[in-house]
Amino acid sequence: MRRLPEDTAEIKRMYVVPELRGTGVATGILRTPEDHASRLGYKVLHLSTGVLQPDAIRFYEREGYARTEGYGPYVGHPLAVCFVRQLACE
């Protein structure tokens, strides 16, 4: 996780080995930085993946992330697919 301006953070990298995909492991991994960010008072999480990662795109959409315009280094990047999620702070 990387801090962005104000009350926003970014999940930088997430990877699940192919043989564990579809088992719930990815959801468990994703919840860890979400919970941590919420405890730290962040209200928004961003993340990005690539246009050649359709499984990741479907996963993030299923997990409540909405597509958004590029942010930071992804502004105008033709291969980036960016997402955002509002968090409920504790």
TIMI-2910 file (N, C-alpha, C, CB; in pm, 1 decimal, decimal comma, always signed):
<rs>
+----------+----------+----------+----------+----------+----------+----------+----------+----------+----------+----------+----------+------+
!      n_x !      n_y !      n_z !     ca_x !     ca_y !     ca_z !      c_x !      c_y !      c_z !     cb_x !     cb_y !     cb_z ! resn !
+----------+----------+----------+----------+----------+----------+----------+----------+----------+----------+----------+----------+------+
!    +85,2 !   -116,3 !     +0,0 !     +0,0 !     +0,0 !     +0,0 !    +89,9 !   +122,9 !     +0,0 !    -97,0 !     -0,3 !   +122,0 !  Met !
!    +47,3 !   +222,9 !    -75,7 !   +123,0 !   +347,6 !    -85,3 !    +27,7 !   +462,7 !    -59,6 !   +192,4 !   +362,1 !   -224,8 !  Arg !
!    +75,7 !   +556,9 !    +20,5 !     -4,1 !   +674,3 !    +51,4 !     -9,5 !   +767,5 !    -68,8 !    +52,7 !   +747,5 !   +173,6 !  Arg !
!   -128,9 !   +818,1 !    -97,1 !   -150,3 !   +919,1 !   -199,5 !   -196,7 !  +1045,9 !   -128,4 !   -255,0 !   +871,4 !   -307,6 !  Leu !
!   -218,7 !  +1153,7 !   -199,9 !   -262,1 !  +1278,0 !   -133,6 !   -389,1 !  +1261,6 !    -50,8 !   -284,4 !  +1385,5 !   -237,0 !  Pro !
!   -395,6 !  +1342,0 !    +54,0 !   -510,5 !  +1350,8 !   +144,9 !   -541,5 !  +1217,3 !   +209,9 !   -633,0 !  +1400,9 !    +70,3 !  Glu !
!   -665,5 !  +1172,2 !   +200,2 !   -709,8 !  +1050,9 !   +270,8 !   -719,0 !   +931,6 !   +176,8 !   -845,4 !  +1074,6 !   +337,4 !  Asp !
!   -622,4 !   +921,9 !    +84,9 !   -624,8 !   +821,6 !    -21,3 !   -498,0 !   +737,2 !    -19,6 !   -641,5 !   +888,7 !   -157,9 !  Thr !
!   -512,7 !   +609,6 !    -50,4 !   -398,3 !   +518,5 !    -61,8 !   -415,1 !   +433,7 !   -187,5 !   -385,4 !   +427,8 !    +65,2 !  Ala !
!   -306,6 !   +368,0 !   -225,1 !   -307,2 !   +283,0 !   -343,8 !   -256,0 !   +144,4 !   -307,2 !   -221,3 !   +344,9 !   -456,9 !  Glu !
!   -325,0 !    +43,2 !   -353,0 !   -274,1 !    -93,0 !   -343,8 !   -181,4 !   -110,0 !   -462,9 !   -390,8 !   -201,6 !   -342,7 !  Ile !
!    -54,6 !   -129,8 !   -436,5 !    +46,2 !   -130,7 !   -543,1 !    +53,6 !   -261,7 !   -618,6 !   +180,3 !   -100,1 !   -485,9 !  Lys !
!    +51,6 !   -371,2 !   -549,5 !    +74,9 !   -497,6 !   -618,6 !     +4,3 !   -610,8 !   -544,8 !   +226,1 !   -526,7 !   -630,3 !  Arg !
!    -53,3 !   -698,3 !   -622,6 !   -120,3 !   -814,5 !   -566,3 !   -108,1 !   -927,2 !   -667,7 !   -270,7 !   -784,0 !   -531,9 !  Met !
!    -73,7 !  -1045,8 !   -620,3 !    -57,4 !  -1159,3 !   -712,3 !    -96,2 !  -1287,3 !   -640,5 !    +88,8 !  -1168,5 !   -765,5 !  Tyr !
!   -171,5 !  -1370,4 !   -710,1 !   -208,4 !  -1502,4 !   -660,1 !   -162,2 !  -1603,4 !   -764,1 !   -363,8 !  -1513,8 !   -632,8 !  Val !
!    -90,2 !  -1704,7 !   -720,4 !    -41,5 !  -1806,3 !   -814,5 !   -161,3 !  -1872,8 !   -882,1 !    +47,4 !  -1913,0 !   -741,5 !  Val !
!   -145,7 !  -1908,5 !  -1008,0 !   -260,2 !  -1961,8 !  -1084,0 !   -332,8 !  -2078,0 !  -1017,2 !   -213,8 !  -2006,0 !  -1218,4 !  Pro !
!   -259,5 !  -2168,6 !   -953,8 !   -326,3 !  -2285,2 !   -895,5 !   -415,1 !  -2251,5 !   -775,3 !   -223,1 !  -2386,3 !   -853,8 !  Glu !
!   -402,9 !  -2130,4 !   -719,0 !   -488,1 !  -2090,3 !   -606,4 !   -597,3 !  -1991,7 !   -646,9 !   -403,3 !  -2029,0 !   -497,3 !  Leu !
!   -600,8 !  -1953,6 !   -772,2 !   -705,4 !  -1862,0 !   -817,9 !   -839,7 !  -1933,0 !   -815,2 !   -674,8 !  -1809,0 !   -960,4 !  Arg !
!   -941,4 !  -1859,6 !   -776,7 !  -1075,9 !  -1916,0 !   -767,5 !  -1103,3 !  -1986,4 !   -636,7 !  -1098,2 !  -2011,1 !   -879,2 !  Gly !
!  -1010,5 !  -1979,4 !   -541,7 !  -1027,2 !  -2047,3 !   -412,9 !  -1064,6 !  -1952,2 !   -299,7 !   -900,3 !  -2120,3 !   -376,9 !  Thr !
!  -1070,1 !  -1821,7 !   -328,1 !  -1098,0 !  -1723,1 !   -223,5 !   -973,3 !  -1657,8 !   -167,6 !  -1173,5 !  -1787,6 !   -112,1 !  Gly !
!   -857,7 !  -1706,9 !   -206,2 !   -731,9 !  -1650,7 !   -156,3 !   -717,9 !  -1503,9 !   -196,8 !   -612,0 !  -1731,9 !   -209,1 !  Val !
!   -751,6 !  -1471,6 !   -320,7 !   -736,5 !  -1333,5 !   -368,2 !   -823,5 !  -1237,9 !   -287,0 !   -772,8 !  -1323,6 !   -517,5 !  Ala !
!   -944,8 !  -1279,3 !   -255,1 !  -1032,7 !  -1194,6 !   -175,2 !   -973,5 !  -1171,8 !    -36,7 !  -1172,5 !  -1257,3 !   -163,7 !  Thr !
!   -919,3 !  -1277,0 !    +22,0 !   -854,7 !  -1263,8 !   +152,4 !   -735,1 !  -1170,3 !   +148,3 !   -811,4 !  -1399,2 !   +202,6 !  Gly !
!   -656,0 !  -1181,7 !    +43,1 !   -540,1 !  -1093,5 !    +29,2 !   -586,2 !   -949,1 !    +12,0 !   -452,3 !  -1136,8 !    -90,6 !  Ile !
!   -687,0 !   -925,4 !    -67,2 !   -735,9 !   -790,2 !    -92,4 !   -792,7 !   -726,1 !    +33,6 !   -841,6 !   -792,3 !   -201,4 !  Leu !
!   -861,0 !   -803,5 !   +115,0 !   -921,2 !   -748,7 !   +236,9 !   -816,0 !   -698,5 !   +336,0 !  -1008,2 !   -854,2 !   +303,7 !  Arg !
!   -697,7 !   -755,4 !   +336,9 !   -595,3 !   -714,0 !   +432,9 !   -556,0 !   -567,4 !   +415,1 !   -472,0 !   -802,4 !   +419,0 !  Thr !
!   -514,4 !   -520,8 !   +296,3 !   -482,9 !   -377,8 !   +284,5 !   -607,0 !   -289,3 !   +297,3 !   -414,5 !   -350,6 !   +151,2 !  Pro !
!   -724,5 !   -338,8 !   +257,8 !   -846,1 !   -259,6 !   +276,1 !   -871,0 !   -234,4 !   +424,8 !   -967,6 !   -330,9 !   +212,4 !  Glu !
!   -862,3 !   -339,3 !   +504,9 !   -883,7 !   -325,8 !   +649,5 !   -777,6 !   -236,1 !   +712,2 !   -882,5 !   -463,8 !   +717,3 !  Asp !
!   -654,5 !   -254,1 !   +672,1 !   -544,6 !   -172,8 !   +725,2 !   -565,1 !    -25,7 !   +689,9 !   -408,8 !   -222,5 !   +670,5 !  His !
!   -598,2 !     +1,4 !   +564,8 !   -621,1 !   +139,4 !   +520,8 !   -736,1 !   +202,4 !   +598,9 !   -650,9 !   +143,8 !   +369,6 !  Ala !
!   -841,0 !   +126,7 !   +619,6 !   -955,3 !   +177,4 !   +694,7 !   -916,0 !   +211,7 !   +837,6 !  -1068,6 !    +75,2 !   +694,6 !  Ser !
!   -840,5 !   +124,7 !   +902,8 !   -794,4 !   +151,1 !  +1039,6 !   -706,0 !   +275,0 !  +1046,8 !   -718,4 !    +30,7 !  +1093,9 !  Arg !
!   -630,0 !   +302,1 !   +940,4 !   -542,8 !   +419,5 !   +937,5 !   -618,0 !   +547,5 !   +901,2 !   -430,0 !   +397,3 !   +839,0 !  Leu !
!   -745,9 !   +535,2 !   +869,1 !   -826,7 !   +652,4 !   +839,9 !   -835,6 !   +690,7 !   +693,4 !   -774,2 !   +765,7 !   +914,4 !  Gly !
!   -782,4 !   +608,8 !   +605,5 !   -797,6 !   +636,9 !   +462,5 !   -943,2 !   +615,4 !   +424,8 !   -703,4 !   +546,5 !   +375,8 !  Tyr !
!   -992,7 !   +699,2 !   +335,0 !  -1131,5 !   +689,4 !   +291,9 !  -1144,8 !   +633,9 !   +150,8 !  -1197,2 !   +824,7 !   +299,5 !  Lys !
!  -1034,4 !   +635,8 !    +75,5 !  -1038,4 !   +594,6 !    -64,4 !   -917,7 !   +506,9 !    -95,2 !  -1041,9 !   +717,8 !   -158,3 !  Val !
!   -940,5 !   +398,6 !   -169,5 !   -831,6 !   +314,1 !   -218,0 !   -834,8 !   +313,0 !   -370,4 !   -842,7 !   +169,1 !   -160,8 !  Leu !
!   -717,7 !   +326,7 !   -429,3 !   -701,5 !   +314,0 !   -574,0 !   -618,6 !   +189,4 !   -602,7 !   -634,1 !   +441,2 !   -635,0 !  His !
!   -634,0 !   +135,8 !   -720,2 !   -545,2 !    +31,2 !   -769,5 !   -553,4 !    +30,4 !   -920,8 !   -582,3 !   -108,4 !   -710,2 !  Leu !
!   -456,4 !    -33,3 !   -982,4 !   -457,9 !    -42,9 !  -1128,1 !   -415,5 !   -182,2 !  -1170,1 !   -365,9 !    +63,3 !  -1191,8 !  Ser !
!   -458,7 !   -218,6 !  -1288,2 !   -416,8 !   -341,9 !  -1352,1 !   -402,2 !   -310,8 !  -1500,4 !   -519,1 !   -459,5 !  -1326,3 !  Thr !
!   -375,0 !   -410,9 !  -1579,3 !   -353,6 !   -386,9 !  -1720,9 !   -468,5 !   -434,9 !  -1807,6 !   -227,6 !   -452,8 !  -1764,5 !  Gly !
!   -477,7 !   -379,6 !  -1925,7 !   -584,9 !   -418,9 !  -2018,4 !   -574,6 !   -566,2 !  -2056,8 !   -580,6 !   -332,0 !  -2144,6 !  Val !
!   -456,4 !   -624,7 !  -2043,3 !   -437,4 !   -766,2 !  -2077,0 !   -460,9 !   -858,7 !  -1957,5 !   -297,3 !   -787,9 !  -2131,1 !  Leu !
!   -525,7 !   -806,6 !  -1853,1 !   -554,7 !   -884,5 !  -1732,3 !   -705,9 !   -892,9 !  -1709,3 !   -484,9 !   -821,6 !  -1608,8 !  Gln !
!   -780,6 !   -957,2 !  -1799,6 !   -927,5 !   -958,9 !  -1785,4 !   -975,6 !  -1026,2 !  -1657,3 !   -989,2 !  -1029,0 !  -1903,7 !  Pro !
!   -904,3 !  -1126,3 !  -1608,4 !   -945,4 !  -1191,2 !  -1483,1 !   -933,5 !  -1093,9 !  -1366,6 !   -860,0 !  -1317,3 !  -1456,0 !  Asp !
!   -825,8 !  -1015,8 !  -1363,4 !   -806,9 !   -917,0 !  -1257,3 !   -914,2 !   -809,0 !  -1265,9 !   -666,4 !   -853,9 !  -1266,2 !  Ala !
!   -945,5 !   -765,1 !  -1385,4 !  -1048,6 !   -662,7 !  -1404,4 !  -1182,3 !   -712,8 !  -1349,7 !  -1062,1 !   -625,1 !  -1554,5 !  Ile !
!  -1220,5 !   -834,1 !  -1386,8 !  -1346,5 !   -891,4 !  -1336,7 !  -1343,1 !   -905,9 !  -1184,9 !  -1373,6 !  -1028,5 !  -1402,0 !  Arg !
!  -1229,9 !   -949,9 !  -1130,4 !  -1216,5 !   -968,1 !   -985,9 !  -1237,3 !   -836,1 !   -911,9 !  -1078,6 !  -1026,3 !   -952,1 !  Phe !
!  -1167,8 !   -731,1 !   -953,5 !  -1180,4 !   -602,4 !   -884,7 !  -1321,4 !   -547,2 !   -895,4 !  -1081,1 !   -501,8 !   -941,4 !  Tyr !
!  -1383,8 !   -561,6 !  -1010,4 !  -1522,2 !   -515,5 !  -1025,0 !  -1615,3 !   -595,6 !   -934,1 !  -1568,2 !   -527,3 !  -1172,1 !  Glu !
!  -1595,8 !   -725,3 !   -927,2 !  -1677,9 !   -810,2 !   -841,0 !  -1659,4 !   -774,2 !   -693,1 !  -1643,3 !   -957,8 !   -863,8 !  Arg !
!  -1539,7 !   -728,5 !   -657,9 !  -1510,0 !   -695,6 !   -518,6 !  -1545,1 !   -552,0 !   -481,2 !  -1364,7 !   -719,6 !   -491,3 !  Glu !
!  -1617,3 !   -483,6 !   -568,7 !  -1669,2 !   -352,2 !   -533,3 !  -1587,3 !   -233,5 !   -578,7 !  -1683,7 !   -344,9 !   -389,9 !  Gly !
!  -1488,4 !   -256,0 !   -661,8 !  -1408,1 !   -145,4 !   -714,8 !  -1472,8 !    -94,7 !   -843,1 !  -1260,4 !   -190,1 !   -741,0 !  Tyr !
!  -1473,9 !    +36,2 !   -857,9 !  -1531,6 !    +99,2 !   -976,2 !  -1420,0 !   +151,6 !  -1065,1 !  -1628,2 !   +213,6 !   -936,8 !  Ala !
!  -1438,5 !   +136,9 !  -1194,4 !  -1339,5 !   +193,1 !  -1286,8 !  -1336,5 !   +343,9 !  -1272,4 !  -1370,7 !   +153,5 !  -1433,2 !  Arg !
!  -1218,1 !   +399,3 !  -1287,8 !  -1199,2 !   +542,8 !  -1274,8 !  -1094,2 !   +589,3 !  -1373,9 !  -1158,9 !   +580,5 !  -1131,2 !  Thr !
!  -1085,2 !   +717,4 !  -1390,9 !   -980,9 !   +774,6 !  -1475,4 !   -845,2 !   +740,4 !  -1415,2 !   -998,3 !   +928,9 !  -1489,9 !  Glu !
!   -742,9 !   +746,4 !  -1496,5 !   -608,3 !   +721,3 !  -1446,4 !   -569,3 !   +821,7 !  -1339,7 !   -508,1 !   +725,1 !  -1559,9 !  Gly !
!   -480,7 !   +782,4 !  -1252,9 !   -428,8 !   +868,1 !  -1146,2 !   -277,7 !   +855,1 !  -1146,7 !   -488,9 !   +829,8 !  -1005,8 !  Tyr !
!   -209,8 !   +955,6 !  -1094,7 !    -62,9 !   +950,6 !  -1085,7 !     +0,3 !   +911,5 !  -1218,1 !    -19,5 !   +852,2 !   -977,4 !  Gly !
!    +86,0 !   +808,9 !  -1215,0 !   +157,1 !   +769,5 !  -1337,4 !    +67,2 !   +704,1 !  -1442,4 !   +268,7 !   +674,9 !  -1302,4 !  Pro !
!    -58,6 !   +677,3 !  -1406,6 !   -149,3 !   +609,2 !  -1498,8 !   -238,7 !   +705,0 !  -1578,2 !   -235,4 !   +512,7 !  -1422,2 !  Tyr !
!   -225,4 !   +834,4 !  -1555,2 !   -304,6 !   +931,9 !  -1630,8 !   -269,8 !   +918,8 !  -1778,9 !   -278,4 !  +1078,0 !  -1580,0 !  Val !
!   -368,5 !   +887,5 !  -1858,8 !   -349,2 !   +875,0 !  -2002,4 !   -274,2 !   +751,4 !  -2047,9 !   -278,8 !   +992,3 !  -2050,9 !  Gly !
!   -240,9 !   +662,0 !  -1956,4 !   -166,4 !   +540,9 !  -1993,1 !   -260,7 !   +446,0 !  -2066,9 !   -105,0 !   +471,1 !  -1866,2 !  His !
!   -228,5 !   +410,1 !  -2191,0 !   -322,2 !   +331,3 !  -2272,1 !   -340,4 !   +186,5 !  -2226,2 !   -276,1 !   +331,1 !  -2413,7 !  Pro !
!   -248,2 !   +133,5 !  -2146,5 !   -258,8 !     -6,4 !  -2104,1 !   -310,5 !    -23,0 !  -1961,5 !   -124,7 !    -72,9 !  -2116,0 !  Leu !
!   -335,0 !    +87,8 !  -1892,8 !   -377,6 !    +81,9 !  -1753,0 !   -529,3 !    +85,4 !  -1741,1 !   -316,5 !   +197,4 !  -1673,9 !  Ala !
!   -580,5 !     +3,7 !  -1650,4 !   -721,1 !     +6,9 !  -1611,8 !   -721,2 !    +38,5 !  -1462,6 !   -796,5 !   -130,5 !  -1644,7 !  Val !
!   -775,5 !   +153,4 !  -1426,6 !   -769,6 !   +200,6 !  -1288,3 !   -903,8 !   +186,0 !  -1219,4 !   -724,4 !   +345,9 !  -1283,6 !  Cys !
!   -895,0 !   +161,6 !  -1089,5 !  -1013,9 !   +139,5 !  -1005,9 !  -1005,3 !   +222,3 !   -880,0 !  -1029,5 !     -9,3 !   -970,1 !  Phe !
!  -1121,2 !   +244,6 !   -819,8 !  -1130,9 !   +316,4 !   -693,5 !  -1238,1 !   +249,7 !   -607,7 !  -1163,4 !   +467,4 !   -716,8 !  Val !
!  -1218,4 !   +258,0 !   -475,4 !  -1318,8 !   +206,5 !   -381,9 !  -1323,0 !   +298,1 !   -261,5 !  -1287,4 !    +59,5 !   -338,9 !  Arg !
!  -1442,2 !   +333,7 !   -221,3 !  -1462,9 !   +412,3 !    -99,7 !  -1462,0 !   +316,5 !    +18,5 !  -1597,1 !   +493,9 !   -105,6 !  Gln !
!  -1392,4 !   +354,9 !   +124,0 !  -1382,6 !   +271,2 !   +242,8 !  -1469,3 !   +325,4 !   +355,0 !  -1237,9 !   +260,7 !   +288,8 !  Leu !
!  -1513,7 !   +235,9 !   +439,1 !  -1582,1 !   +274,6 !   +562,3 !  -1475,7 !   +279,6 !   +670,7 !  -1699,3 !   +174,2 !   +599,7 !  Ala !
!  -1445,8 !   +395,8 !   +720,5 !  -1340,1 !   +409,4 !   +822,7 !  -1391,6 !   +364,7 !   +957,6 !  -1289,6 !   +555,2 !   +831,4 !  Cys !
!  -1300,4 !   +303,6 !  +1033,1 !  -1334,4 !   +255,2 !  +1167,3 !  -1319,3 !   +366,6 !  +1269,1 !  -1246,1 !   +135,5 !  +1206,4 !  Glu !
+----------+----------+----------+----------+----------+----------+----------+----------+----------+----------+----------+----------+------+
</rs>
